[in-house]
Amino acid sequence: MVTPSQLRFGKKLEKLAIKDVDFLIKNEIEESQNLEYKQPSENLNEDCNFLAQTISGFLNTDGGILIYGVAEKKVRKHRYPDDVKWSVTNKETLENLLKSRIHPWNEQIRILRIKNENNEQEGVFVVEIPKSPTPPHMFNYTYYQRLNYQTQPMSHWNVFRIFQTSWIRRREFQRNIIEPLYSEIILNFERIKKYEDGIANRYRHIITEKTFLFDQIEPKLKKRIDDFFNGILEYNNNLVWSRGIARRIINTELSKVFPEKNGWVKLRFNEDNLFLKVQARDPSGRILDLRPNINAALLLRKTPKSYLQSKFKDHQIITFEAYSQMSTKAQKIPKSIFDKMWTNCNAEASKNKIFLSIWEEIPKLEKLGKEILNLMQNK
């Protein structure tokens, strides 16, 4: 989304310098529907009343730039910038005074203080005000708008129409942005707890097809959402790598158990050469013979038995035996050897960077996701 600073100056707010303000003065860029100047006075509270009124007008109309620190000169009905007038006010004080006057405050309002290179105590303020996605905003119990290059009180019918339009926009925003993302984050919670692939289908659709609405999210919340789904993407990539790593860890240990099969292991190093023969009773009482591999048990940090119990929740595990498929005929691995081998596999997994990254990422994603959900509930 193009910001008011980019429209006015061709650059982002944080890139502005005093030369950009001087440009407006030298070229006599007059006040307009989206540009206002204000000279500091000795009464900061009165100045902030004017600033808050102007900002509410910008919020309720099309947004704009307000420069606090420039004197004006009038030529008939026109107002031009005359000279830089430095202020000794600091950014925190100015922002707090404005927040106390504008209701509701819009978090997308941004303030840049350009310091005087000859006196760091002095500065000029450039206030960037977006067109609000959730108008109207008021100052001193009055709603304002920008009309004929001036800030004027809104009529009753204008206020009514804005409330009506705002309600429709909020409902569209809720239905198309908040609700889909909320449910997708919840679904990701369920999947990553099981070490399943995370999903970002609705998120990708929104950022490509619903960009305008998505850009209306409060910047801090929008960044958290982006961070969450970027985290899901990184988690998915690591999860893919972890599956191959699990095979290689297991095959390395198999080659120690069957050193005579090293040639076979090297040829099939990235394949599943270990499996379990499992006897289990299903809910109907039938005895089933199952042959799962247990690579995922390394990532889940489970013993083979507890992994089987979680994988076949509705079955009663009767017996299981480990086998190596490193020749045309499967070879049974004695239990004592398999237990030692699995201990070694767990030790290697616990040192692997990809496994460690996944284990660290899941609680971070859950924490970030819960913060997002709490913020969304207030939207």
N, C-alpha and C positions, 0 to 999 in steps of 0.2 A: 504494500500500500504506500502510495506517494504521500509524504508528510508535507505540512504547510511550509516548512523550511526548505524542502527540496523544490517546491513550487515557486517560492519567492527568491531563493538564493542559488538554487541549483546544487545544493549540498545539504547534508544532514546537520541537525542543530549543533551537535558536539564539534563539528568542524568549523563553525563560524568564528570569526575574529573581528576586531574593531574595524578592520579595513572594509568588511562587509557592511557595517553600519555607515561608515564614511562614504561608501559607494551610493547609498540611498540619499545621503545629504548632498553630495556633489552633483548628483544627477537629478536632484529635486523630485524624487519619487513621492508623490503626494499621498495622503491618506486615502484609503479606498475601502471597499466592502470587506477586504481581508487584511488590512494593514492599519495600525493605529500607533501613534506616538504619544508619550506622556513624559513631561518634564518633572523631575523630582522637586518637591517643595520641602519646607521645614516641618511639615505635619505628615508623618508617614501614614497615620490612620486615615486621614482624608484622601491621601494618594491611593491607598488600598481600596477605599470605597469606589473610587473611579475605576481602578484596575479590575476589581471584582465585577462591577457592572458591565464593563466592556467584555470581559472574559465570558460571562454568562451569555451575552449577546452573540459572541462568536460560537459558543457551544451550541446554541439553539438555532444557528443559521448554517453557515458553511465552513466554520473554522477560520483561523487566520493567525497572524503574527502581531504581537503587541510588544513594542520596544519602550521600556521604562528607563529613560536616560537620554532623551532627545527633546530639545526645545522645538517649538513650532513657530512658523510665521504664517499669517493669514493674508491671502490675496483674494479679495472678494469672498466667494464661497469656498475657496480652496484652502487647504492646509498643507504646508510643505515642511519638511524637516529643516531646521535652521542650524543647530550646533549640538555637539555632544555635551550633556550635563551629567557629570559623574555623581553617583550616589554612594553614601557610606554604609548603606544597609547591606546585611549579609543575606545569602540565599535562603538559609533556614528560617530566618525571621520573616522574610517576605512570603515564603511559601506557607508558613503557619498562619499568617494573617489572612492570606487569601483563602486557605482551607476553612477558616472559621466564618467566612462570609458567603461562600458559594455552596448551595445545597441543591442536589447532592454534588459532592466533589467528584470530578472525573479524573481517574488515575492516569489517563493518557496525556494530561497537561504536563508539559515539561518546561523547566526554567533553566536557562544558561546564564551564568554570570561571567561577563567578559571583563577581566580586571584591567585597571589602568597600569601600564608598564612603568610609569613614573611614580605611582603611589598605589601599592597593592591594597590599601584600605578602601580604595574607590573602585566602582564598577558600573557597568551598564548591563541591564537585564533584557534578554530576549526571551519572551514567553511564547511558546508554541502551543496553540490551542486547536485540537482537531474538531471536526464536525462530530458532535456526540451521537453515538448509536442509541443512547437511552435518554433523549430529552424529555421534558424541558428541565432546565436548571435555573435557579432563582438567586437573586441577591436582594437582601432586605425585603423579603416577602413579595417581590415583584419579579416577573419574568421579562427578560429583555430579548431583543433581536437586532440584527444589523439591517438597517433599511436606509437607502439613499446615503450610504457611506457614514451613517451615524448609528449610535446605539440608542434604541428607543424602546419604551415599554410595549409589550405585546397586548393586543386586544383580547377580549374574552374568547372570541371565536377562534383566533389563532392558537391560543393556549389549548382550547378544547380539541382542535384538529391535531395538534402535536401529541397530546395525550393519547388520542385515538390511534394515530399512526404508530406511536411508540409502542402501544400495547400489541398491535399487530406484528410489529417488527420483533418484539420480545418473544412472542409466541412462535414466530418463524425461527428465530434464533434458538429457542429452547428445543423445538422439535427437530431441527436440522443439524444442530451443532452439539448442544449440551447433552441431550438424551442419548444420541448414538455413541458419543465418546464415553459417556458415563457407563453405559452397558458394556462397551468394549474393554474398558479398564477392569471392570468387575470380572469379565470373562478371562482376562489375562491373569488375574489373581489366581483363579482356579487352575489355569493351565501351568503356570510356572511353578506352583507348589508341587505339581506332579512331574516336573521337569519335562513338560511337553512344549512344543513350539508355541511361542507367543504369536498373536495375530494383530494386524494393523490395517485390516481391509477398510473399515469405516474411516479411520484416520486418513489413509491415503486418498480415499474418495473425497473427503471434505477438503483437504488442502489443495486438491486439483480442480474439483468441481464447485466447491462452496467457498472459494478463497475470500470473497468479499465479506461473507458472514464470519468466517473464521478470523479474519483480521480485526473484527470488532471486539474480540475477546480482550479483556484487560491484559496489557503486556506481560505482567508477572505471571498470570495464569497461563497465558499462551506459551510462554517460555517453558513453564513446568510441563505442559502437555507435550511440547516438542521434545523436551529432554526425556520424558517417559518413553515415548515411542522410538526415539533414537536408541534408548537403553534396551528396548525390546528387540530392535534390529541387531544390536551388538550381542545380546543374549542368544538370539537365534543362530547367529554365525558361530558363536562359541559352542553352542549345543551340537551343531553339525560336526565341528572339529572334534568334540569330545567323544563322539561315537567311534571315529577312526582311532583316536588315541586309546580308548578302552580296549579295542581289538589288539593293538600293538603291545600294550602292557601285558595283556593275558598271553599273547603268543610268545613274548619274551620269556615269561615264566614257564610256559609249556616247553620251550626249547631247553630249559634247565632240567625239567622233569624227564624229558625224553631227548637226551643229547644226540642219540643216534638218528633222530629225525630232523636235525638242524637244516638239512637241505630242503626238506619238505616245508618246514616253517618259513624259510626264506622265500620260497616260491609262492606261498599263500599267506604272507605276513599281514596283509590287509583284509583277510577273510575271517569268518567265524569258525575257528577250529576247536572251540570248546562248547559243549552242550550238556544238558542234564537230561537223564532219563527219570521221569517223575511218574509215580503212581498217585492218583488222586481220586477221591470219591466225590461225584457231583451231587447236587441237591436231591436228585431222584434215587441216589444210592448206587449208581453204576460206577464201576472202577474204570478209570480212563488212564491210558498211557500217553504222556505228554513229553515233548522234546523242546523246551524253550532254551534259548541262550540267555546268559545272565550278565551281558556286558553292562546293561543299565544299572545293575546293582552297585557298580563302582561309583557311579555318579550319585546315586541315591544314598550312598554310604550305609547300605544294608548288608546283613549277612545273607548268604544264599537262601537259607530257610525263611528268614523274614521277608526277603524279596519275593519268594514264591507265594508266600501267604498273602502278600499285598497284590500280586499279579492275578492270582486265582482266588479272589475273595470269597466266592460262593462254594469253593471246594475245600475238602479236607485233605491236606497233604499227608499221604501215608508214608512213602519212602521217596528218596531221590539219590541218584548216583551221578558222579561226574565222569564224562567221557571225552577223549581227545579224538578228533577226526583228522589225524595227520597221516593217514594212509587209506588204502581202499577199505580197510576194516577198522572200525572204531575200537579204541583201547580204553579200558576202564582205568580210572585213576583212583588208587586206594584213598580212603577217607582221610587218613592221617597226612598223606602227601598233599591231597587237595586242600586241606585246611591250612597247611603251611604255605602252599602256593597262593591261596587267596589272601592270606595275611600280607604276603609280599606285594601282591597286586594293590591292596588297599594302601600300603605304605608308599608305593610309587604314585598312585593317584593323588594322594594327599600332598605331594610335592609338585604336581603338575600345574603350570601357570594357567592353562585353560580351565581345568577343574576348579582351581582356586578362584579364578575370575567369576565363574558361574555361581559358586557358593557365596561370594561377596556381593554379586550383583542382585541376586534375588531379594534379600532383605531391603536393599536400597530402592529397588523398583517398588516393592510393597509400601515402603514408607512414603516415597514420592507419590505413588498412586493414591494413597489415603489422603495426603494433603490436597491433591487435586479434587478428589471426590468431596471433601469437606468444603472447599471453595465453590465447587459447582452447586452444592446444595443451597447456597445463598444467592444463586443466579435466578 
